Amino acid sequence: MRCMVCSNKGGKYGVIRILQTAINTAVLVSMLCLAYSGIVMSRYVFGFIPAKAK
């Protein structure tokens, strides 16, 4: 049985594959931005709680 990851090393990058990669990258960047803004907003909203990182 062949390894799916090993057998998918190369190949041409067609239009569909490039589009999928671009969309996946955009989703990843969006998720990172959402995580960052959630941390910033939680510090602002819950600023009255005296919780400090050591």
N, C-alpha and C positions, 0 to 999 in steps of 0.2 A: 504494500500500500504506500503510495507516494504522499509525502508531506505537502499539504496545500500551500504553506508559506514558502517552502523551499522551491516548489515548482512555479511560483508566481514571481520570480525574480526580475524578469525583463519584460520585453514586449514594447509595442508601440504605444505611445500616448495619443489616443484618438481624441476627437472633440468631446465625446461623452465622458471619457476618463478625466480629461482636463477639467471639465465642468464639475464633475463630482468632487475632484480634489479641491477645487476653488470653493465650492459650497461647504465642504467639510472643514476647511481652514477658516472660513468665515464664521461657521457655527462655533468652532473652538475659541476663536477670538471673542465672540459675543459672550460665551459662557465665562471666560476669564474676566471680561469687563463687568458682567453681572455679579460675579463673586466679589470683585473689588468694591463695586458700588454698594453691595449689601453690607460689607464690613464697615465701610465709611458711614453709611446711614445708620447702622445699629449703634455705632459709637455716638452719633449725634442724638438719636432718639433716646437711647438708654444712658445718657450722660450722667444722670442723677445717681446711678448705681455706682458705688465706690469699688469698682473691680479693676485692679491694676495688674498687669503682667509682671511677673518677677524675672 
